[in-house]
Amino acid sequence: MRVLVAYETAHGSTAEIAEAIAEALRSKGAEADVKRCRQLGSVDGYDAFIVGSPVWVGNWLKPAQAFLRRFEQTLAQRPVAYFHASGAAGRDDQRDEVVRIMAERLPAYAPSVKPLATGAFGGVVDFDRYNIALRLLMKMVVGRGGGATSGRHDMRDWDAIRSWADRVHEAFQERASGAG
Ligand SMILES: Cc1cc2nc3c(=O)[nH]c(=O)nc-3n(C[C@H](O)[C@H](O)[C@H](O)COP(=O)(O)O)c2cc1C
């Protein structure tokens, strides 16, 4: 099985999540490529797709939205999983809410794509890397949820990411064998 892990990122941390997902798939025997949405010209030759983005002000980054729009027809015919990386998804009491909100948002870009699974993972919030505009925006976002408003916070839970990837691999296999 050949899987494309297509991700978008603003500050790099979601690329590492995508790599960890691909590594978990490879350890199960799949072939997995990792590519950034904004750099993808074609998605030919893949049997399944995992697509993920950081959440910015309650939505995926624009290149990830565009990826869904552009390749909707292909994605609709293959097994697909989505993942979200965000500050709120790093909190046990807010993770499900991230999944719920994004399940309402993403059909606007690719209504015919029905993901088999959705993961939400804590990402990296790093105020030192934001310019003034992003810092203000992020302080506004965080202000609502009661999170930190300075410093660097790496909330990535690598075990949770890998075990989600293992489950997605199983779901893809079941779908491929006609059982799912
Ligand atoms: C401008 C801005 C807006 C953000 N908005 C949200 C948000 O609405 N909800 C959330 O949970 N996290 C939000 N975040 C946190 C990011 O989703 C998180 O930092 C993510 O892991 C960044 O991934 P990246 O390093 O791949 O760019 C925001 C971050 C920035 C800089």
The ligand as a Tripos MOL2 file, in Angstrom:
@<TRIPOS>MOLECULE
LIG
   31    33     1     0     0
SMALL
NO_CHARGES

@<TRIPOS>ATOM
      1 C1         -1.8560   32.8990   14.3470 C.3       1 LIG1
      2 C2         -2.1110   31.6150   15.0800 C.ar      1 LIG1
      3 C3         -3.4110   31.1810   15.2910 C.ar      1 LIG1
      4 C4         -3.6740   29.9790   15.9650 C.ar      1 LIG1
      5 N1         -4.9580   29.5980   16.1580 N.ar      1 LIG1
      6 C5         -5.2150   28.4670   16.8590 C.ar      1 LIG1
      7 C6         -6.5610   28.0610   17.1030 C.ar      1 LIG1
      8 O1         -7.5300   28.6920   16.6780 O.2       1 LIG1
      9 N2         -6.7670   26.9840   17.8640 N.ar      1 LIG1
     10 C7         -5.7400   26.2320   18.3600 C.ar      1 LIG1
     11 O2         -5.9930   25.2740   19.0570 O.2       1 LIG1
     12 N3         -4.4340   26.5420   18.0940 N.ar      1 LIG1
     13 C8         -4.1660   27.6520   17.3580 C.ar      1 LIG1
     14 N4         -2.8620   27.9930   17.0770 N.ar      1 LIG1
     15 C9         -1.7670   27.1100   17.4930 C.3       1 LIG1
     16 C10        -1.2300   26.2680   16.3100 C.3       1 LIG1
     17 O3         -2.2600   25.4470   15.7810 O.3       1 LIG1
     18 C11        -0.0620   25.4010   16.7790 C.3       1 LIG1
     19 O4          0.9240   26.2550   17.2300 O.3       1 LIG1
     20 C12         0.4560   24.4490   15.7130 C.3       1 LIG1
     21 O5          1.0810   23.3580   16.3380 O.3       1 LIG1
     22 C13         1.4250   25.1080   14.7560 C.3       1 LIG1
     23 O6          1.9080   24.1930   13.8020 O.3       1 LIG1
     24 P1          3.1840   24.4960   12.8780 P.3       1 LIG1
     25 O7          4.4000   24.5830   13.7810 O.co2     1 LIG1
     26 O8          3.2710   23.3180   11.9580 O.co2     1 LIG1
     27 O9          2.9550   25.7440   12.1260 O.co2     1 LIG1
     28 C14        -2.5850   29.1760   16.4080 C.ar      1 LIG1
     29 C15        -1.2610   29.6180   16.1750 C.ar      1 LIG1
     30 C16        -1.0210   30.8160   15.5160 C.ar      1 LIG1
     31 C17         0.4010   31.2640   15.2700 C.3       1 LIG1
@<TRIPOS>BOND
     1     1     2 1
     2     2     3 ar
     3     2    30 ar
     4     3     4 ar
     5     4     5 ar
     6     4    28 ar
     7     5     6 ar
     8     6     7 ar
     9     6    13 1
    10     7     8 2
    11     7     9 ar
    12     9    10 ar
    13    10    11 2
    14    10    12 ar
    15    12    13 ar
    16    13    14 ar
    17    14    15 1
    18    14    28 ar
    19    15    16 1
    20    16    17 1
    21    16    18 1
    22    18    19 1
    23    18    20 1
    24    20    21 1
    25    20    22 1
    26    22    23 1
    27    23    24 1
    28    24    25 2
    29    24    26 1
    30    24    27 1
    31    28    29 ar
    32    29    30 ar
    33    30    31 1
@<TRIPOS>SUBSTRUCTURE
     1 LIG1         1 GROUP 0 **** ****
